[in-house]
């Protein structure tokens, strides 16, 4: 049987950790449920989305977790037949609500004329995931977060990025710092740039003519200018 690839994942390579045989799946299906294995009967679809989100958020990065659909609590495939293609379409629809989207694989497997569905989910590098999209306000409208919105929201948890984001859309001071100790020199930017964007990796500063500068957050130290009403100062170490 072929492994079916869902969402944006590319087809697996031969040495992929998701390349389970039927024997592998049957052995894991019969084992006790643990942090990385869940069994659900065909009619029990209420927690499919919650389980997949929990796997993606909790497992070690790239470690495969399995949600078995059509398997009883005692680890046996249910005897009555189901249209598994329809079941997979139902699964796809439910998992489409996850945000950010969670890559997953589905695999039909079985024994003794009975078949079930294995949903294989890796511990995600894009965590945290949620069982629905978060929302933000744009003007008078409530809209779903974009990926940039989400990264910006997470950046508020980073002390440095969060402090810079307090000045989003406002002018700050920027100083280039070259060398250190007796070799240290400073050059102040000719004008106060506007903070256009910041996440946990970099900040984008925009000057009045529209020119933009992208600066790695690791090159920046923060200080504060108390004169003239006060403003944030970015010390950029070159």
CORCORKA-V673734 format. One record per pair of residues at least 4 apart in sequence whose C-alpha atoms are under 8 Angstrom apart, sorted by the first residue. I is the first residue (numbers start at 1). J is the second residue. D is the distance in whole Angstrom. If there is no record, write none. Layout:
BEGIN
i=<I:I>
j=<J:J>
d=<D:D>
END
This chain:
BEGIN
i=<1:1:1:2:3:3:3:3:3:4:4:4:5:5:5:5:5:5:6:6:6:6:6:7:7:7:7:8:9:9:12:12:12:14:15:17:17:18:18:20:20:21:22:22:22:23:24:25:25:25:26:26:27:28:29:29:29:29:29:30:30:30:31:33:33:33:34:35:36:36:36:36:36:37:37:37:37:38:38:38:38:39:39:39:39:39:39:39:39:40:40:40:40:40:40:40:40:40:41:41:41:41:41:41:42:42:42:42:42:47:48:48:48:48:48:49:49:49:49:49:49:50:50:51:51:52:52:52:52:53:53:53:53:53:53:54:55:55:55:55:55:56:56:56:56:56:56:56:57:57:57:57:57:58:59:59:59:59:59:59:60:60:61:61:61:61:62:62:62:62:63:63:64:64:64:64:65:65:65:65:66:66:66:66:67:67:67:67:68:68:68:68:69:69:69:69:70:70:70:70:70:71:71:71:71:71:72:72:72:77:77:77:77:78:78:78:79:80:81:81:82:83:84:84:84:84:85:86:87:88:88:89:90:91:92:93:95:95:96:97:97:97:97:98:98:98:98:98:98:99:99:99:99:99:99:100:100:100:100:100:100:100:101:102:102:102:103:103:104:104:104:104:105:105:105:106:106:106:106:107:107:107:107:108:108:108:108:109:109:109:109:110:110:110:111:133:133:134:134:135:135:135:135:136:136:136:136:137:137:137:138:138:145:145:146:147:148:149:150:151:151:151:152:152:152:153:154:154:154:155:155:155:155:155:156:156:156:156:157:157:158:158:159:160:160:161:161:161:161:161:162:163:164:164:164:164:165:165:165:167:167:167:167:168:168:168:168:169:169:169:170:170:171:171:171:171:171:172:172:172:172:172:172:172:172:173:173:173:173:173:173:173:173:174:174:174:174:174:174:174:174:175:175:175:175:175:175:175:175:176:176:176:176:176:176:176:176:177:177:177:177:177:177:177:177:178:178:178:178:178:178:179:179:179:179:179:180:180:191:192:193:193:193:193:194:194:194:195:195:195:195:196:196:196:196:197:197:197:198:198:198:199:200:201:201:201:202:202:202:202:202:203:203:203:203:204:204:204:204:205:205:205:206:206:206:206:207:207:215:215:215:216:219:219:219:220:220:220:220:221:221:221:221:222:222:222:222:223:223:223:223:224:224:224:224:225:225:225:225:226:226>
j=<107:108:109:107:19:105:106:107:108:105:106:107:9:10:11:104:105:106:92:103:104:105:106:101:102:103:104:103:103:104:16:18:19:19:19:63:64:64:120:24:25:25:26:109:110:27:28:29:109:118:30:110:31:37:39:68:71:75:76:74:75:76:75:37:38:39:38:59:55:59:64:65:66:65:66:67:68:51:66:67:68:67:68:69:70:71:72:73:75:44:45:67:68:69:70:71:72:73:45:69:70:71:72:78:69:70:71:78:82:51:52:67:91:94:95:53:94:95:97:98:131:54:131:55:67:56:67:95:121:57:98:102:129:130:131:58:59:65:121:122:123:102:121:122:123:124:127:129:123:124:127:128:129:123:63:64:65:122:123:124:123:124:122:123:124:125:122:123:124:125:122:123:120:121:122:123:120:121:122:123:118:119:120:121:118:119:120:121:116:117:118:119:116:117:118:119:77:78:115:116:117:75:76:77:78:116:76:77:78:110:114:115:116:114:115:116:114:114:114:115:87:87:88:108:116:117:89:90:91:92:106:93:94:95:96:97:101:102:101:101:131:132:133:102:129:130:131:132:133:129:130:131:132:133:134:126:127:128:129:130:133:147:129:121:124:129:121:122:119:120:121:122:119:120:121:117:118:119:120:117:118:119:120:115:116:117:118:115:116:117:118:114:115:116:115:144:145:144:145:142:143:144:145:142:143:144:145:141:142:143:142:143:149:150:150:151:152:153:154:155:199:200:156:198:199:157:158:199:200:161:162:198:199:200:161:162:163:165:161:162:162:200:163:164:222:165:198:199:200:217:166:167:168:195:198:232:195:197:198:171:172:195:232:194:195:196:197:194:195:196:194:195:192:193:194:195:231:192:193:194:195:231:232:233:234:189:191:192:193:231:232:233:234:188:189:192:193:233:234:235:236:186:187:188:189:233:234:235:236:186:187:188:189:235:236:237:238:184:185:186:187:235:236:237:238:183:184:185:186:237:238:183:184:185:237:238:184:185:207:207:205:206:207:208:205:206:207:203:204:205:206:203:204:205:206:203:204:205:202:203:204:203:217:216:217:218:214:215:216:217:218:214:215:216:217:212:213:214:215:212:213:214:210:211:212:213:211:212:219:220:236:220:236:237:238:234:235:236:237:234:235:236:237:232:233:234:235:232:233:234:235:230:231:232:233:230:231:232:233:230:231>
d=<8:7:7:7:8:7:6:5:8:6:5:6:7:7:6:7:5:7:8:7:6:5:7:8:8:6:7:6:6:7:6:8:8:7:7:8:7:7:7:6:6:6:6:6:7:6:6:6:8:8:6:8:6:8:8:7:8:6:8:7:4:7:7:5:6:7:7:8:7:7:8:5:6:6:5:6:8:8:6:5:6:6:5:6:8:6:7:6:7:6:8:7:6:5:6:6:6:7:8:6:4:5:6:7:6:4:7:8:8:6:6:8:8:8:8:6:6:6:8:7:7:6:6:6:8:6:7:8:7:6:7:8:6:6:7:6:6:6:7:7:6:7:7:6:4:5:7:7:6:6:6:6:6:6:6:8:7:7:4:8:5:8:7:4:5:6:5:5:6:8:5:5:6:6:4:7:6:5:6:8:6:5:5:6:6:5:7:8:7:6:5:6:6:5:6:8:6:6:8:5:7:6:5:4:6:7:5:6:6:8:7:7:6:7:8:8:6:8:7:8:8:6:6:8:8:7:6:6:6:6:8:6:6:6:6:7:8:8:7:8:6:5:7:7:7:6:5:5:7:5:5:6:6:5:8:7:8:8:6:7:8:8:8:8:8:8:7:8:7:6:5:7:6:5:7:7:6:5:6:6:5:7:8:7:6:5:6:6:6:6:7:5:4:6:7:6:7:6:6:6:5:4:5:6:6:6:6:6:5:6:6:7:5:6:6:6:6:6:6:6:6:8:7:7:5:8:8:8:8:6:6:7:5:5:6:4:8:7:8:6:6:7:6:6:8:6:6:6:6:8:7:7:7:8:7:8:8:8:6:7:8:6:8:7:5:6:7:6:5:6:5:6:6:5:4:6:8:5:6:6:7:6:5:6:8:7:8:5:7:7:6:5:6:6:6:7:7:6:5:6:7:7:6:4:6:7:6:5:6:6:5:6:7:6:5:6:7:7:6:5:7:7:6:5:6:8:6:5:6:6:5:5:4:7:8:8:4:8:7:7:6:5:5:7:5:5:6:7:6:5:6:8:5:6:6:6:5:7:6:4:6:7:7:6:5:8:7:5:4:5:8:6:5:7:6:7:6:5:6:6:5:7:6:6:4:7:5:6:7:8:8:7:6:5:7:6:6:5:6:6:5:7:8:7:6:5:6:6:5:7:7:7:6:5:5:5:5:6:6:4:7>
END
